[in-house]
Amino acid sequence: MRSSEYAELKAFVAIVEHGSFRRAAAHLGVSPSALSQTFKVLEERLGSRLLNRTTRSIALTDTGARLLGKVAPAFATLEEAVVQASATPGTVAGRLRLNVTRDAAIHHLAPRIAPFLQGHPGIELDVVVEDRLVDIVGQGFDAGIRLGERLEQDMVAVRVSGPLSMVVVAAPRYLERHGTPQSPHDLHAHQCLAYRRPTDGSVYRWEFENEGSTLEVAVNGPLLVSDPELLTRVAVDGLGIAYVFAHQVQRQIAEGTLVQLLSDWTPPFPGFYLYYPSRRLMTAPLQALVRSLADAKPLAPDVK
C-alpha cells in the first residue's frame, strides 16, 4: 500500500469516528480543506461514494459501512501495536472504543471507569453513548454494552450488571384521581407515558409476564419521549403511569412520591452485557476490560 493510500484510509476512519470533518482534521493535525481533498481523492479512486454529507452531519453509505468494517479494525490493531511498542514492558496501552446505551453508561459503566483507567493508565477509553442499535463492527467499535436479549448470537457476552426489572409506577395524586389498575389490561383506560424506540422510531409496547403467561400492551397517553429517564420526573408530577427500570425510581418509591403497580407482572430479566464479535482477535485493552469486569464485584441488581 502506498503512503498516499494509507493516508486516505486513515482520513476516512477519522472522519467517521469523530463525526465531522472539522473534528477529524483537528485530530489529524491538518486543515479541514486538506482533509476534504484527501477524502475526495479516496472516493474518486474507489469510484464509490462512502459518505452522505450535509452541512451538519455525515452518514455512511452501504459501501462506506463495508469498507469501515474492514479497515477500522486494521487501523486499531496498528495503533495498538505502535502504542505497545513504546509502552513500558508489562503495561497495557491503546485506545478502546465502546458503544453503550445511556442507562448502561450512567448506572453500570460509570462506576467502573475510574478504577479501570487508574489501573491501566496507558488505555484511552472512548465511550459513545446512544440507545439505537448499531453494528459495532461496521462502525469501528471494539465492543458494546446492551441488554442481553438484544444481542446477536455470534457475539461473545460478558455480564456487566445483575438481573434487572421493569416497574410500573404512578404518583399517589394520579391514582387518587384515576384509580389503580389491577391488571395490564386496565392500562388501556389510563394515561400512560410512552417511549419511542430510537432505532426504528416505533413506540415501545409494555411487556408483562405472570406465571408463564406473557402480554404486550400498546399504551396511549399524553406524552411520548425518546429518553426514558424523562418519564420519572413526569410521573412524579402526576401526569400519568410510567414503565421504567426499577433502579431509576428506587428513591422515589422509597420516598412515597411514586407507587409501584402490577408487581406480579414484572419479573426480573437478564441485564446488561459487554459484547464483542467472536471472530475478531481481542485487542489488549479489550482483554484488560474483560478481565476487569470478571474480577469486579457485581453491581447490586434492581430492587423491587
C-alpha positions as CSV (number, residue, x, y, z in Angstrom):
1,M,0.0,0.0,0.0
2,R,1.3,3.4,-1.0
3,S,1.6,6.1,1.7
4,S,-1.0,8.2,0.0
5,E,-3.5,5.3,0.1
6,Y,-2.8,4.8,3.8
7,A,-3.4,8.5,4.5
8,E,-6.7,8.4,2.6
9,L,-8.0,5.4,4.5
10,K,-6.8,6.9,7.8
11,A,-8.6,10.1,6.9
12,F,-11.8,8.2,6.2
13,V,-11.7,6.3,9.6
14,A,-11.0,9.6,11.5
15,I,-14.0,11.3,9.8
16,V,-16.4,8.6,10.8
17,E,-15.0,8.2,14.3
18,H,-15.2,11.9,15.1
19,G,-18.4,12.5,13.2
20,S,-17.3,15.6,11.3
21,F,-14.5,16.8,9.0
22,R,-13.6,19.6,11.3
23,R,-13.0,17.5,14.4
24,A,-11.2,14.8,12.4
25,A,-8.9,17.4,10.8
26,A,-8.1,18.7,14.3
27,H,-7.3,15.2,15.5
28,L,-5.1,14.5,12.5
29,G,-3.4,17.9,12.6
30,V,-4.4,19.0,9.2
31,S,-6.7,21.7,7.8
32,P,-10.4,20.8,7.1
33,S,-9.9,21.7,3.4
34,A,-6.8,19.4,3.1
35,L,-8.8,16.6,4.8
36,S,-11.7,17.1,2.5
37,Q,-9.4,16.9,-0.5
38,T,-7.8,13.7,0.7
39,F,-11.2,12.1,1.2
40,K,-12.4,13.3,-2.2
41,V,-9.4,11.6,-3.8
42,L,-10.2,8.3,-1.9
43,E,-13.8,8.3,-3.2
44,E,-12.6,9.1,-6.8
45,R,-10.0,6.3,-6.6
46,L,-12.6,3.8,-5.4
47,G,-15.3,5.1,-7.7
48,S,-17.9,5.0,-4.9
49,R,-19.5,7.4,-2.5
50,L,-18.5,6.5,1.1
51,L,-20.4,9.2,3.0
52,N,-23.6,11.1,2.5
53,R,-22.8,14.6,3.7
54,T,-24.9,17.7,4.7
55,T,-23.8,20.9,6.2
56,R,-24.5,19.5,9.7
57,S,-24.0,15.7,9.5
58,I,-22.4,12.8,7.8
59,A,-23.7,9.2,7.3
60,L,-22.1,6.1,6.0
61,T,-23.3,4.7,2.7
62,D,-23.6,0.9,2.4
63,T,-20.2,0.9,0.6
64,G,-18.7,3.1,3.3
65,A,-20.0,0.8,6.1
66,R,-18.5,-2.2,4.4
67,L,-15.1,-0.5,4.0
68,L,-15.1,0.8,7.5
69,G,-15.8,-2.7,8.9
70,K,-12.7,-3.9,7.2
71,V,-10.2,-1.1,7.7
72,A,-11.2,0.2,11.2
73,P,-10.1,-3.0,13.0
74,A,-6.9,-3.0,11.0
75,F,-6.1,0.6,12.0
76,A,-7.0,-0.2,15.6
77,T,-4.5,-3.1,15.5
78,L,-1.8,-1.0,14.0
79,E,-2.3,1.8,16.5
80,E,-2.2,-0.6,19.4
81,A,1.0,-2.2,18.1
82,V,2.7,1.2,18.0
83,V,1.5,2.1,21.5
84,Q,2.5,-1.2,22.9
85,A,6.0,-1.0,21.3
86,S,6.5,2.4,23.0
87,A,5.0,1.4,26.4
88,T,6.7,0.1,29.4
89,P,7.0,-3.7,29.3
90,G,4.1,-5.4,31.1
91,T,1.7,-2.4,30.7
92,V,-1.4,-2.4,28.6
93,A,-1.9,0.6,26.3
94,G,-4.0,1.8,23.4
95,R,-7.5,3.1,22.7
96,L,-10.7,1.2,23.5
97,R,-13.9,2.3,21.7
98,L,-17.2,1.3,23.3
99,N,-20.8,1.8,22.1
100,V,-23.1,1.9,25.2
101,T,-26.8,2.6,25.9
102,R,-27.4,5.7,28.1
103,D,-28.8,3.7,31.1
104,A,-25.9,1.2,31.0
105,A,-23.4,4.0,30.7
106,I,-24.7,6.0,33.7
107,H,-25.7,3.2,36.1
108,H,-23.4,0.4,35.2
109,L,-20.3,1.5,33.3
110,A,-19.6,4.9,35.0
111,P,-18.9,3.4,38.5
112,R,-16.2,1.2,36.9
113,I,-14.4,3.7,34.6
114,A,-12.2,5.4,37.2
115,P,-10.9,2.1,38.8
116,F,-10.3,0.6,35.4
117,L,-8.4,3.6,33.9
118,Q,-6.5,4.1,37.2
119,G,-5.3,0.5,37.0
120,H,-4.4,0.9,33.3
121,P,-3.1,4.4,32.8
122,G,-2.0,3.6,29.2
123,I,-5.5,3.0,28.0
124,E,-7.6,5.7,26.4
125,L,-11.3,4.9,26.7
126,D,-13.7,6.3,24.0
127,V,-17.3,5.8,25.0
128,V,-20.1,6.7,22.6
129,V,-23.5,6.8,24.3
130,E,-26.6,6.1,22.2
131,D,-29.7,4.0,22.6
132,R,-30.2,3.0,19.0
133,L,-28.8,-0.4,17.9
134,V,-25.7,-0.2,15.9
135,D,-23.3,-2.6,14.1
136,I,-20.3,-2.3,16.3
137,V,-18.0,-3.9,13.8
138,G,-19.2,-1.7,10.9
139,Q,-18.9,1.4,13.0
140,G,-15.4,0.7,14.2
141,F,-16.1,-0.1,17.9
142,D,-14.2,-2.7,19.9
143,A,-17.2,-3.7,21.9
144,G,-20.6,-2.5,23.1
145,I,-22.9,-2.8,26.2
146,R,-26.6,-3.8,25.6
147,L,-29.3,-5.8,27.2
148,G,-28.7,-9.5,26.9
149,E,-31.9,-10.0,25.0
150,R,-30.8,-7.6,22.2
151,L,-27.5,-9.4,21.4
152,E,-26.8,-11.3,18.2
153,Q,-25.9,-14.9,18.7
154,D,-22.4,-14.6,17.1
155,M,-21.3,-12.2,19.9
156,V,-19.3,-13.1,23.0
157,A,-21.0,-11.6,26.0
158,V,-19.7,-10.8,29.5
159,R,-22.2,-9.8,32.2
160,V,-22.0,-6.2,33.4
161,S,-25.0,-6.0,35.7
162,G,-27.1,-8.3,37.8
163,P,-30.7,-9.1,36.8
164,L,-32.9,-6.1,36.0
165,S,-36.6,-5.5,36.3
166,M,-39.1,-3.0,34.9
167,V,-41.7,-1.4,37.2
168,V,-45.0,0.3,36.6
169,V,-45.3,3.4,38.7
170,A,-47.6,6.4,39.3
171,A,-47.8,9.2,41.7
172,P,-50.3,8.9,44.6
173,R,-52.1,12.1,43.3
174,Y,-52.6,10.4,39.9
175,L,-54.0,7.2,41.5
176,E,-56.4,9.3,43.6
177,R,-57.9,10.9,40.5
178,H,-57.9,7.9,38.1
179,G,-57.9,4.8,40.3
180,T,-55.4,1.9,40.4
181,P,-55.0,-0.6,37.6
182,Q,-55.3,-4.2,38.8
183,S,-54.0,-5.9,35.7
184,P,-52.1,-4.9,32.5
185,H,-55.4,-4.9,30.6
186,D,-56.6,-2.0,32.8
187,L,-53.9,0.3,31.4
188,H,-55.9,0.9,28.2
189,A,-58.2,3.1,30.4
190,H,-55.3,5.1,31.9
191,Q,-52.9,7.9,30.8
192,C,-49.7,6.1,30.1
193,L,-46.3,7.8,29.4
194,A,-44.8,6.2,26.3
195,Y,-41.3,5.6,25.0
196,R,-40.2,5.8,21.3
197,R,-37.5,3.3,20.3
198,P,-34.5,5.2,18.8
199,T,-33.6,2.5,16.3
200,D,-36.8,2.3,14.3
201,G,-39.0,5.0,15.8
202,S,-41.6,2.5,17.0
203,V,-43.5,3.1,20.2
204,Y,-42.5,0.5,22.9
205,R,-45.2,-1.9,23.8
206,W,-45.1,-2.6,27.5
207,E,-44.1,-6.2,28.2
208,F,-45.6,-8.3,31.0
209,E,-45.3,-11.8,32.3
210,N,-47.1,-13.7,35.0
211,E,-46.9,-17.5,35.8
212,G,-45.7,-18.3,32.3
213,S,-48.3,-16.0,30.6
214,T,-46.9,-13.1,28.5
215,L,-48.6,-10.0,27.4
216,E,-47.8,-6.9,25.4
217,V,-49.8,-3.7,25.8
218,A,-49.9,-0.9,23.3
219,V,-50.4,2.1,25.7
220,N,-51.8,5.5,25.0
221,G,-51.3,8.8,26.8
222,P,-50.4,12.5,26.7
223,L,-46.6,12.0,26.4
224,L,-44.2,10.2,24.1
225,V,-40.4,10.6,24.7
226,S,-37.2,9.2,23.2
227,D,-35.3,9.4,26.5
228,P,-37.0,7.1,29.2
229,E,-35.3,8.9,32.1
230,L,-37.6,11.8,31.4
231,L,-40.5,9.7,32.5
232,T,-39.6,9.5,36.1
233,R,-40.0,13.3,36.7
234,V,-43.2,13.5,34.7
235,A,-44.7,10.5,36.6
236,V,-43.8,12.1,39.9
237,D,-45.6,15.2,38.8
238,G,-48.8,13.1,38.4
239,L,-49.3,13.3,34.6
240,G,-49.7,9.5,34.1
241,I,-48.3,6.0,34.6
242,A,-44.8,5.2,33.6
243,Y,-42.9,1.9,32.8
244,V,-39.2,2.2,33.7
245,F,-36.2,0.4,35.0
246,A,-36.6,-0.3,38.8
247,H,-33.2,1.3,39.6
248,Q,-34.4,4.6,38.0
249,V,-37.2,5.0,40.6
250,Q,-35.9,3.2,43.7
251,R,-35.5,6.5,45.6
252,Q,-39.0,7.8,44.6
253,I,-40.7,4.6,45.6
254,A,-38.9,4.6,48.9
255,E,-39.9,8.3,49.5
256,G,-43.5,7.6,48.5
257,T,-43.6,10.1,45.6
258,L,-44.2,7.1,43.3
259,V,-46.2,3.9,43.9
260,Q,-45.3,0.6,42.3
261,L,-48.1,-1.2,40.5
262,L,-48.7,-4.6,38.9
263,S,-45.6,-6.0,40.6
264,D,-46.7,-9.6,39.9
265,W,-46.4,-8.9,36.2
266,T,-42.8,-7.6,36.1
267,P,-40.3,-10.4,36.9
268,P,-36.6,-9.9,36.6
269,F,-34.8,-10.5,33.3
270,P,-31.1,-10.7,32.2
271,G,-29.3,-7.4,32.5
272,F,-26.6,-5.6,30.6
273,Y,-23.7,-7.4,28.9
274,L,-20.4,-6.2,27.3
275,Y,-20.3,-7.9,23.9
276,Y,-17.8,-8.2,21.1
277,P,-17.5,-10.3,17.9
278,S,-16.2,-13.8,18.5
279,R,-14.5,-13.8,15.1
280,R,-12.2,-10.8,15.9
281,L,-8.9,-11.1,17.8
282,M,-9.2,-9.2,21.0
283,T,-7.0,-6.1,21.5
284,A,-5.0,-5.9,24.7
285,P,-7.2,-3.0,26.1
286,L,-10.4,-5.1,25.4
287,Q,-8.8,-8.1,27.1
288,A,-8.0,-5.8,30.1
289,L,-11.6,-4.6,30.3
290,V,-13.0,-8.1,30.2
291,R,-10.6,-9.2,33.0
292,S,-11.6,-6.2,35.0
293,L,-15.3,-6.9,34.6
294,A,-14.7,-10.6,35.5
295,D,-12.8,-9.7,38.7
296,A,-15.1,-6.9,39.8
297,K,-17.8,-7.4,42.4
298,P,-21.2,-7.4,40.6
299,L,-23.2,-4.2,41.0
300,A,-26.4,-4.6,43.0
301,P,-29.4,-5.8,41.0
302,D,-32.6,-3.9,40.8
303,V,-34.6,-3.9,44.0
304,K,-38.4,-4.4,43.5
